């Protein structure tokens, strides 16, 4: 697997985990007292979408800080 394919796979997996409706439901259960993250079906609200976009950014940035493979 080439390095570009590896990071594309990592990015896809991270996106799937963070943008998944079940993740929005879980975030709603944890942060629902603070603001509305998602509706009952897992559809994100605007603040929830922004939150998950921010989380995606920082997780992807963290992955890029791992030691680089050759």
C-alpha positions as CSV (number, residue, x, y, z in Angstrom):
1,X,0.0,0.0,0.0
2,X,1.4,3.4,-0.9
3,X,1.7,6.1,1.6
4,X,-1.0,8.2,-0.1
5,X,-3.4,5.3,-0.1
6,X,-2.7,4.6,3.5
7,X,-3.5,8.2,4.6
8,X,-6.6,8.2,2.3
9,X,-7.8,5.1,4.0
10,X,-7.1,6.6,7.5
11,X,-9.0,9.7,6.5
12,X,-11.9,7.8,5.2
13,X,-12.1,5.6,8.3
14,X,-11.9,8.7,10.6
15,X,-14.6,10.5,8.6
16,X,-16.9,7.4,8.7
17,X,-16.6,7.2,12.5
18,X,-17.1,10.9,13.1
19,X,-19.9,11.5,10.6
20,X,-21.9,8.4,11.4
21,X,-25.4,9.0,12.7
22,X,-24.8,6.7,15.6
23,X,-21.9,8.9,16.7
24,X,-24.2,11.9,16.5
25,X,-26.7,10.1,18.8
26,X,-23.9,9.3,21.2
27,X,-22.7,12.9,21.2
28,X,-26.2,14.0,21.8
29,X,-26.5,11.8,24.9
30,X,-23.2,13.2,26.3
31,X,-23.5,16.8,25.3
32,X,-27.3,17.2,25.0
33,X,-27.4,19.2,28.2
34,X,-25.2,21.8,26.7
35,X,-26.7,22.2,23.2
36,X,-28.6,20.2,20.6
37,X,-26.2,18.1,18.6
38,X,-28.6,15.8,16.7
39,X,-32.3,14.9,16.5
40,X,-33.6,11.5,17.6
41,X,-32.7,9.9,14.3
42,X,-29.1,11.0,14.3
43,X,-29.4,13.9,11.9
44,X,-27.0,16.6,12.9
45,X,-28.0,20.2,13.8
46,X,-25.8,23.1,12.6
47,X,-23.9,23.2,16.0
48,X,-23.6,19.4,15.9
49,X,-22.2,19.5,12.4
50,X,-19.7,22.2,13.4
51,X,-18.6,20.2,16.5
52,X,-18.0,17.0,14.5
53,X,-16.2,18.9,11.8
54,X,-13.9,20.4,14.4
55,X,-13.4,17.0,16.0
56,X,-12.6,15.5,12.5
57,X,-10.0,18.3,12.0
58,X,-8.2,17.7,15.2
59,X,-8.2,13.9,14.9
60,X,-6.9,14.1,11.4
61,X,-4.2,16.5,12.5
62,X,-3.3,14.2,15.3
63,X,-2.9,11.3,12.8
64,X,-0.6,13.5,10.7
65,X,1.6,14.0,13.7
66,X,2.4,10.3,14.0
67,X,5.8,9.3,12.9
68,X,6.0,9.1,9.1
69,X,6.4,5.7,7.4
70,X,8.7,5.5,4.4
